[in-house]
C-alpha cells in the first residue's frame, strides 16, 4: 500500500501530550491486563537492518518513541526511503523501509541522534564502512556518553573517527572506508551496542570479524540478522560474522518492550492482592533478567512464551505479594541493566537488604543512574549506600512521598512514578517529558492505574 500521505510519512511521534511532571499517590491493590509499546532495541535494529536489506520490508509494532524516530530520520538522511503505513495513538507504528543493499548516500547535514545511544553507536558501525564522511551529534546527555568504546574497534577496522577528549564524546566525525578490515575484538564491556557496531561494520569487511565480551549482552542483533538470513556464529561469549552478506528483505514484527513492562510488573509484584497480565511482550532470555530477579525476591510471577519467531514473545502474569532483598551481580547484570532503577525501587519495598554490584555501566547511561536512584530513594526516606559499581538498599521502611527529579532520564522518571504508588502522601516526579524516549503513553497507563 502507498504511504497514508506524504505529510504523514514525515511525521515524528507526537509529543504534544508530554507531561512536565507526574503527581502520584498510593494505590490500592489493582487488577489489570495490558500491552506495552514496541521494544526499543528491536525497533532500532528493524529500521537499520531493513535499510541494509536487499528489498522492501514492513515493520509492524514499531515503537513510536523519540529515540527510535532518530533512527528513522538518520536512515532517511542516508538515502533510505521509509514510509509510514499506520499511525498508532502515539505516532507511526507500521513502517515500510526500502533497503538499498548497504549502498548509502552521504548525508548533506550532520545527523542528529537525540538521546539515543543505540542510534549513535550502531549507526557508527554502518558508517565506518561507507566511503564518505558523516557527523553524528546528540542532546546534552548523549554528548556526555563515552563513544571511545566504539571508536577504538572501528578505528582498528580502518575508519577514521574524531570525537572530543579521551572518551571520544560526540559530536563524532566518521570517515568511513569501503576497505573496512575484519578484526577480532575483546570488548572490555558487555555491551550490545558495541558488539552490534562491530558486527555491522564486519558485515562489509572481507573475512571474519568477531567480538568477545566479558558477559553475554542482549542478542537482538544476532537474532534479527539470522532471521534476515545473515549468518553469525556464537561460541561462548564470542560472536562472529562473515563479510559480504546482505540481509534478505523480510517483514518484521516488534514485540512489546519488557523494559517498559517492568514498571507495571513491579507495581503489581510488591502489593498483595494485585494481579497483572502483560500480553505480547518480548521474553528474550538476554533481556528478561528482571523476571528472574523478582522471582528470587519472592514475587509470584509466571512467564509464558507463545511464539518463538526470531524473538520469544509471550505474556507475564504477576500475583502481588511481599518481596525480600537479594544480591544481584555478575553475568546477570547485562540481562537487566535497563531495569536496575525499577529493581532498586523493588528493593526498597522488600524486606531486608538488596545489593547490586558489577553495574558500573549505570554511571554512563542516560544519567548516572546509580547516583540518581540513590538520591531519589533517600528523598523518599530509604537508606541507601552507594558503591562505584552499584548500591545497597535497606528495604522495608514505608516510602515517604517526596519531590524527586528524573534528571531527564526516562527510566528514572518512570521508576519513581511507580515508587510513588507505594508512598505515603504525594510524590512529584519532575522533568518527565523524557518518558517519550522509550514509552509514549506511560502517563495514560499510570492514570488508569491510579483511577
Ligand atoms: C541497548 C543496549 C544496552 C541498553 C540500551 C539499549 C541496545 O546498552 O542499556 O538501552 O539496544 O543494544 P549497552 O549495550 O551499551 O549496555
Boltz pocket constraint, residues with backbone or C-beta under 6 A from the ligand:
constraints:
  - pocket:
      binder: B
      contacts: [[A, 40], [A, 41], [A, 42], [A, 118], [A, 190], [A, 191], [A, 192], [A, 193], [A, 194], [A, 196], [A, 217], [A, 218], [A, 337], [A, 338], [A, 361]]
      max_distance: 6.0
